[in-house]
Amino acid sequence: MLVRALLCIVASLSMAASLPACADELKVLAAGAIAPVVRSVAADFERRSGMHVEVQNATGGVTERRIRSGERFDLTVVPAPLLKALVADRYVDARTTRELAQVGIGVAVKAGAPAPAIATVAQFKAALLAAPSVAVIDPKAGGSSGIYLEKLFEQLGIAAQMHAKQVLVPGGLVAEKLLDGSAALALHQQSEILAVKGARLVGPLPAAIQNYTVYAAGISPQSGSTGAARAFLTMFSQEHARQAMREHGLMPKVD
C-alpha cells in the first residue's frame, strides 16, 4: 500500500545500512493498564497503513527486564520512571519519548456483590480489614500498583493484616480473581478493572492516598521501522486514541 511504502522510505532513511529498511510488522511492548488503548490504536494503524502491529503485554517490571535482556522491539509503552531509566541506559531513543496517559488505582468487587464505602481513607481502610481476601498485583512482578499498595498498607498500619489475606497476582487482570471467588476485593489500575466483565468498579482510591501511574512511550534505537514507529506514536494524539483512553479509565496527557 502507498502509505506503508512511504513509511518504509522514512524508516530506511533513518536507519543504519545493516538494518532492514522496513520490517514486516511493528513490535510494541506495552505495560499493564495502557495495553487495551495500545491495541485499539494498533488496529486503527493497521487499517490505515497495512502494516501489522504485534502488541505484547506484561507488567512494567517484566517489560523492562525483557528490553534489558536484549529482546527486539520497535516501541515500548511503560510507566514514565521505567522509560526514563531505559533512556538513560540507551535502550530507548530520548528524542522519541512522550507521555501518553495516566491512570489511578481503583477498588472492585464482583458484579452483584455489595459495594463497600471507600470515599474516605478511614472507610477504605475499614473495607480492606473487613474483606476476607484482597487481590493485588504482586509487587515482585514489577506492577506499579502492587509496588505502591505495598507501601500504602505499611503507611496505613495494616501491612501484617493485608499480608495474611492478600491474593498476589503475578500479572494480568487482578479483578479476574473476583470471578472465581479467590478474592472478595480487588485493587488495581482502574483501566484494568474495567477490562474484566463480571467485575464492578466501586470507585477510585480516596484522593488523599491516590497514586497515578503516568505511561510514556519511546522508540528503540535498534528499530528497523523508525518511520512507521513514529507514525504509530503520533496517532496517540488523535481523538480516536484519546477517546479510547477515556473509555478505558485513563486520562490523556498527549497534546
C-alpha positions as CSV (number, residue, x, y, z in Angstrom):
1,M,0.0,0.0,0.0
2,L,1.1,3.6,-0.7
3,V,1.0,4.6,3.0
4,R,3.2,1.7,4.0
5,A,5.6,2.4,1.2
6,L,6.1,5.9,2.4
7,L,6.6,4.7,6.0
8,C,9.3,2.3,4.8
9,I,11.1,5.1,2.9
10,V,11.2,7.3,6.0
11,A,12.4,4.3,8.0
12,S,15.2,3.4,5.6
13,L,16.5,7.0,5.6
14,S,16.8,7.0,9.4
15,M,18.4,3.6,10.0
16,A,21.8,2.2,9.6
17,A,22.6,0.2,6.5
18,S,22.9,-3.0,8.5
19,L,19.2,-2.9,9.5
20,P,16.3,-3.7,7.2
21,A,14.7,-0.8,5.5
22,C,11.2,-1.8,6.8
23,A,10.2,-4.8,8.8
24,D,7.0,-6.8,8.2
25,E,5.5,-5.5,11.4
26,L,5.9,-3.2,14.3
27,K,6.6,-4.9,17.7
28,V,5.2,-2.9,20.6
29,L,5.9,-3.9,24.3
30,A,3.1,-2.4,26.4
31,A,3.0,-2.5,30.2
32,G,-0.2,-3.1,32.2
33,A,-3.1,-0.7,32.2
34,I,-2.5,1.1,28.9
35,A,-2.4,-2.1,26.8
36,P,-6.1,-2.0,25.7
37,V,-5.5,1.5,24.4
38,V,-2.4,0.5,22.5
39,R,-4.3,-2.4,20.9
40,S,-7.0,0.0,19.8
41,V,-4.5,2.4,18.3
42,A,-2.7,-0.6,16.7
43,A,-5.9,-1.8,15.0
44,D,-6.5,1.7,13.6
45,F,-2.9,1.9,12.4
46,E,-3.1,-1.4,10.7
47,R,-6.3,-0.3,8.8
48,R,-4.6,2.9,7.6
49,S,-1.1,1.6,6.8
50,G,-1.5,-2.1,6.0
51,M,1.4,-2.9,8.4
52,H,0.8,-5.5,11.2
53,V,1.3,-4.4,14.8
54,E,2.2,-7.0,17.3
55,V,1.3,-5.8,20.8
56,Q,2.7,-7.8,23.8
57,N,1.6,-7.0,27.3
58,A,3.2,-7.6,30.7
59,T,3.9,-5.7,33.9
60,G,6.2,-2.8,33.7
61,G,8.9,-4.7,35.6
62,V,8.7,-7.7,33.2
63,T,8.7,-5.4,30.2
64,E,11.8,-3.6,31.4
65,R,13.6,-6.9,32.0
66,R,12.8,-8.1,28.6
67,I,14.2,-5.0,27.0
68,R,17.3,-5.1,29.1
69,S,17.8,-8.7,28.2
70,G,18.2,-7.7,24.5
71,E,14.7,-8.6,23.2
72,R,14.0,-6.8,19.9
73,F,11.2,-4.3,19.8
74,D,10.2,-1.2,17.9
75,L,8.3,0.8,20.5
76,T,7.5,0.5,24.2
77,V,4.9,2.0,26.5
78,V,5.7,1.7,30.2
79,P,5.4,3.8,33.4
80,A,7.4,7.0,33.0
81,P,10.1,6.2,35.6
82,L,10.9,3.0,33.8
83,L,11.1,4.7,30.5
84,K,13.4,7.3,31.9
85,A,15.7,4.5,33.2
86,L,15.7,2.8,29.8
87,V,16.5,6.1,28.1
88,A,19.4,6.7,30.5
89,D,20.8,3.3,29.5
90,R,20.2,3.9,25.8
91,Y,17.6,1.2,25.3
92,V,15.2,3.9,24.2
93,D,15.9,6.9,22.0
94,A,15.4,10.0,24.1
95,R,14.4,12.1,21.1
96,T,11.3,9.9,20.6
97,T,9.7,9.9,24.1
98,R,6.4,11.3,25.0
99,E,3.9,11.0,27.8
100,L,0.6,9.4,26.7
101,A,-1.8,9.0,29.7
102,Q,-2.2,8.5,33.4
103,V,-4.4,6.2,35.5
104,G,-5.3,5.8,39.1
105,I,-5.9,2.8,41.3
106,G,-9.5,1.6,41.9
107,V,-11.4,-0.8,44.1
108,A,-13.5,-3.6,42.6
109,V,-16.0,-6.2,43.7
110,K,-17.7,-9.0,41.8
111,A,-20.8,-7.7,39.9
112,G,-23.8,-8.1,42.2
113,A,-21.8,-8.1,45.4
114,P,-22.3,-5.3,48.0
115,A,-20.0,-2.3,47.4
116,P,-18.1,-1.1,50.4
117,A,-17.8,2.6,51.3
118,I,-14.4,3.8,50.2
119,A,-14.8,7.6,49.9
120,T,-12.5,8.4,52.8
121,V,-9.2,7.0,53.9
122,A,-10.9,5.6,57.1
123,Q,-13.6,3.9,55.1
124,F,-11.1,2.5,52.6
125,K,-9.0,1.1,55.5
126,A,-12.1,-0.4,57.1
127,A,-13.1,-2.0,53.8
128,L,-9.7,-3.7,53.5
129,L,-9.8,-5.0,57.0
130,A,-13.4,-6.3,56.7
131,A,-12.7,-8.2,53.4
132,P,-11.7,-11.8,53.8
133,S,-9.4,-11.6,50.8
134,V,-8.0,-8.9,48.6
135,A,-6.3,-9.4,45.2
136,V,-3.4,-7.2,44.2
137,I,-0.6,-7.3,41.7
138,D,2.5,-9.0,43.2
139,P,5.0,-6.1,43.8
140,K,7.8,-8.6,43.0
141,A,6.4,-8.8,39.5
142,G,7.1,-5.1,38.9
143,G,3.5,-3.9,38.6
144,S,3.3,-0.3,39.5
145,S,0.0,-0.6,41.5
146,G,1.3,-3.5,43.5
147,I,4.5,-1.7,44.4
148,Y,2.5,1.4,45.6
149,L,0.0,-0.6,47.5
150,E,2.6,-2.5,49.4
151,K,3.9,0.9,50.7
152,L,0.4,2.2,51.3
153,F,-0.5,-0.8,53.5
154,E,2.6,0.0,55.7
155,Q,1.6,3.7,55.9
156,L,-1.9,2.7,57.0
157,G,-0.5,0.4,59.6
158,I,-2.2,-2.7,58.2
159,A,0.7,-4.4,56.5
160,A,0.5,-7.5,58.7
161,Q,-3.2,-8.0,58.3
162,M,-3.0,-7.5,54.5
163,H,-0.1,-9.9,54.2
164,A,-2.3,-12.6,55.7
165,K,-5.2,-12.0,53.3
166,Q,-3.6,-10.9,50.1
167,V,-4.1,-12.8,46.8
168,L,-0.9,-11.9,44.9
169,V,-1.3,-11.9,41.1
170,P,1.9,-12.1,39.1
171,G,0.4,-10.3,36.1
172,G,-2.7,-9.8,34.0
173,L,-6.1,-8.7,35.3
174,V,-6.3,-8.8,39.0
175,A,-10.1,-8.4,39.1
176,E,-10.5,-11.8,37.4
177,K,-9.8,-13.2,40.9
178,L,-13.2,-11.9,41.9
179,L,-15.0,-14.1,39.4
180,D,-13.8,-17.4,40.7
181,G,-14.1,-16.4,44.3
182,S,-10.4,-16.2,45.0
183,A,-10.8,-12.7,46.3
184,A,-13.6,-10.5,47.7
185,L,-12.0,-7.2,46.8
186,A,-9.5,-6.3,44.0
187,L,-7.2,-3.3,43.9
188,H,-5.8,-2.5,40.5
189,Q,-5.5,0.2,37.9
190,Q,-9.0,1.4,37.1
191,S,-8.5,0.6,33.4
192,E,-7.6,-2.9,34.2
193,I,-10.7,-3.4,36.3
194,L,-12.9,-2.0,33.5
195,A,-11.5,-4.7,31.2
196,V,-12.9,-7.5,33.3
197,K,-16.5,-8.5,32.5
198,G,-18.3,-9.5,35.7
199,A,-16.3,-7.2,37.9
200,R,-17.7,-3.9,39.2
201,L,-15.5,-0.8,39.7
202,V,-16.6,0.6,43.1
203,G,-14.5,3.7,42.6
204,P,-11.0,5.2,42.9
205,L,-8.9,5.3,46.0
206,P,-9.6,8.3,48.2
207,A,-7.9,11.4,46.7
208,A,-5.5,11.7,49.8
209,I,-3.9,8.4,49.0
210,Q,-4.5,8.0,45.3
211,N,-1.5,7.2,43.1
212,Y,-1.4,7.9,39.4
213,T,0.8,6.0,37.0
214,V,1.9,8.0,34.0
215,Y,2.5,5.9,30.9
216,A,5.1,7.1,28.4
217,A,6.4,5.8,25.1
218,G,9.6,5.7,23.2
219,I,11.2,4.0,20.2
220,S,14.1,1.6,20.2
221,P,17.4,2.9,18.7
222,Q,17.6,-0.5,17.0
223,S,14.2,-0.4,15.4
224,G,14.1,-1.4,11.8
225,S,11.0,0.7,11.2
226,T,11.6,4.0,12.9
227,G,9.4,5.9,10.5
228,A,6.5,3.6,11.0
229,A,7.0,3.7,14.8
230,R,7.0,7.5,14.8
231,A,3.8,7.5,12.7
232,F,2.2,5.0,15.1
233,L,3.2,7.1,18.1
234,T,1.7,10.3,16.7
235,M,-1.7,8.5,16.5
236,F,-2.0,8.7,20.3
237,S,-2.6,12.5,19.8
238,Q,-5.7,11.8,17.7
239,E,-9.2,11.9,19.1
240,H,-9.8,8.2,18.4
241,A,-6.9,7.3,20.8
242,R,-7.9,9.9,23.4
243,Q,-11.5,8.6,23.4
244,A,-10.1,5.0,23.8
245,M,-8.1,6.3,26.8
246,R,-11.2,7.8,28.5
247,E,-13.3,4.7,27.8
248,H,-10.6,2.5,29.5
249,G,-10.4,4.7,32.6
250,L,-7.2,6.6,31.6
251,M,-6.7,10.4,31.4
252,P,-5.0,11.6,28.2
253,K,-1.8,13.6,28.6
254,V,-0.8,13.9,24.9
255,D,-1.4,17.1,23.1
